[in-house]
Amino acid sequence: MKITSEIVKKVADTARITLSDKEIEKFVPQFEEIMGLFSQLASIKETGSEYSIKTINQLRTDTEEECLSQEEVFSNTKNHEMGFFKGPKIK
């Protein structure tokens, strides 16, 4: 994947980070290196190997409890509208 300054700008905007043009140009080769490493990982054949991590299914008992009212849920935020939380817009 070819990384351009536009891709770096989009990532920075999504993360709400302001970068100067100099910083953007600095990150382009770093992003390309990272993507190259992911490409190498994707090409590794993983047949015949066993997982070194064992998973344990530890679920809590599902118990019914009283729910909070909408007033209680929204009592500590001003970012709500029509019964929903409001989040910032993503460009």
N, C-alpha and C positions, 0 to 999 in steps of 0.2 A: 504494500500500500504506500503510495506516494503521499508524504505529509507536506502540506503547504502552510503558509502563514494564515490562510483563512481557516484551516482546521484548528490550528492553535488558538486563534481568536474565538472560534465557536466554543471550544472547550473552556476557555477562560470566561467567556460570557455566561455559559451554563453554570460554572462554579462561582460566578459573581466575583471574579478577580480582574482587576484592572492591570493590564500589562502595557508597557511602553513598546514602541516598534523594535527597539534594541532587544528587549526581553523576548519578544515574539520570535525574532530571528535566532536568538540563542536557543530557544526551545525546539525549533524545527528539527535540527539534527538529533537532539535528545529523544524526541518522540519517534523519529525514524529508527533509532537504535533500539528503543523499547519494542516497537512493532516487529523489528527483525528478530528479537529474542523470542517473542511470542510465536513467530513463524517457525523458528527452530523447534520450539516445544511442540507445536502442532504436528511436526513431521516425525516425531519419535514414535516408533512402534511399541506398543505396550502389551503384546501377546506373551503369554507364558509367565507373567509375573503376578505374584500375589500381593494383595494390599497389605501394607505394613500397619495400617490403622484399623482397629476393630471398633465397630460401632455398637453401642449398647442402647437399646430402646428403653428409655426411662421416661415414661409419661406420667404426669400427675393425674390423680383421680379427678374426673370431671364432676364437679359439684355445682349445683344450681345456686346462684346467689342473686341478691336483689341488684338490679341495674341502677345506675345513676340517672337522675332526671336530666333533661336537656339544660335546665338552669344550672345544675351542679357542674355539668360537663363544660359549659361555656363561661362559668363564673370567673375564671382567671385569664380570659383572653378577650380582646376586642376584635379579633380576626375571625368573625363568623357572620354568616348571612343565611337566612332562610333554613336554619337547622343544620348547616354544614360549616366545617372549618374552611377558611379562605387562606390560600397560600399564594406566594408571589407568582406572577406570570413568568413563563419561560419563553424566551425569544425563539 
